[in-house]
């Protein structure tokens, strides 16, 4: 059997070549050729290009919120090449596939399923009709690669691969979250702002919401004065009780309440030192290049 081993990027291809002794050769009696993508070669086309002609105006419009939310059943989920260079990389993979009996998807084994989606995007673009195998390597050492090739899984039935389906769902959810950008732009314009396109999505929306909630909490914060009993020893150290608003009752709105609480404690207590312990603290980690850049920029220094 002739195998096309599809890696996610050139540096991983080189590790496979090291493990297998070259770009081409034989492994377990099967001829192989190793090829590499450059990450995702394809991406989902624009929303207006995913739908029928009658729906194009609706999915191209950024000014009418009545067109939202989208009906994802309208989409064909069509992929297009990201750049001409990506198309050239695909052509090289396609050429290598012509005389092969099976494709081995050897993309990253990430839990999000992104590596599976990346591999299947290429396999589908090839309009592949042969066998497909999936290997999952814990590391990219020669030992790890050989082990994965000895334990490949038959993945020919694309839509029976759980990790791929999880990655596909994540990808389509991310794509559908572009609606948030249109909603945000619409409401910004309603508030008489004129921003550029607001690029929101699954992650950015959560971050923005957290920023909003924190800003709201700061703006609505009201100082509440209180009285409580604390103890000061002869060395000036102040001891206080840990406060839990839900259960503790030792903070008082008036001085009178605190004075009544003070009666419960014996005056002139003596502090007994029952243990002393020396502690040390590790010095802070050295700045990495990213931290150094932040510090320099704040001080208006340029980096050479």
C-alpha positions, 0 to 999 in steps of 0.5 A: 500500500502506498501512503501519503503522510500529511503533517501540519507544518514543515518542522513536523515533517522534518521530525517524521523524516528523521524518524522514518529515515527520509521523505520517502521509503518503506515502513511496515511493508508500506511505501510512504511519502511525507508532505506538509501543510503550512497550518490551515490552508483553507478557511470558511468563505464569507457568510454571503457566499455560503448561502443561496442567491436569494439570501445573499443581501441578508447575509451581506448586510451589516446595518439591519439587526432584524436579519439576526440571528443567522439560520445556520442551516442556510450555510453550505460551509464552503471552504476557500484557500486563504492565499495563493501560497496556500493554494500552491502548497495544496497543489504540491500535496495534491500532486503527491497524492495521485498514486497513493492508496491512503492518506495518513492524517498526522496533524497535531493531536490537540484536544480541541480537534483543530488538528483533525479539522485542518487535516480533513479540510485538505482531504476533502479539498482533494476530493479523496475517495481512498482510505484515510488513517489517523495517527495521534502522537504524544510527542514528536520524538522518533520513538513517539512517531513510530509508536503512533504509526504502529497504532493508526486508526481507520478514519475513512468514515469522516463523520464517525470521528468524535474528535473531528466532530468536536473540532468542526462544531467549535469551528462553526460556532466560532464562525457563527459568532461573527454575528456579535460583530454586526450586533456591536457595530449596529448598537455602536452606531445607534449610540452615535459612534462611528467605529471601524468593524468591531471584531468580536467572537467567542473569546473576545466577547467573554473578555469584553463582558468581564471588563464590562462587569468589573467596570460596572462593579467599580463604578457602583462601589459604595464605601460602607463605614463599619466598626469592629473590635481588633487587638493590638499587642505591645509590639504594635501588631494588630490582630483581626478576625477574618470577615465573611459577610454571609456568616460573621456578625462582628462588624457594626454600623454604629460604635455602640455595637462594637463597644458591646462586642468589646465587653465579651473579651477579657482586657489586658490579654497577654500575647504568648509566643509559642513558636517562631519560624524563619521564612525565605522568599525566592527572588522574582523571575528574570524578565523575558523578552516580552516583559522587557518590551512592556517595561521599555515601551512604558518608559518610552524607550525603543528596542534595538 
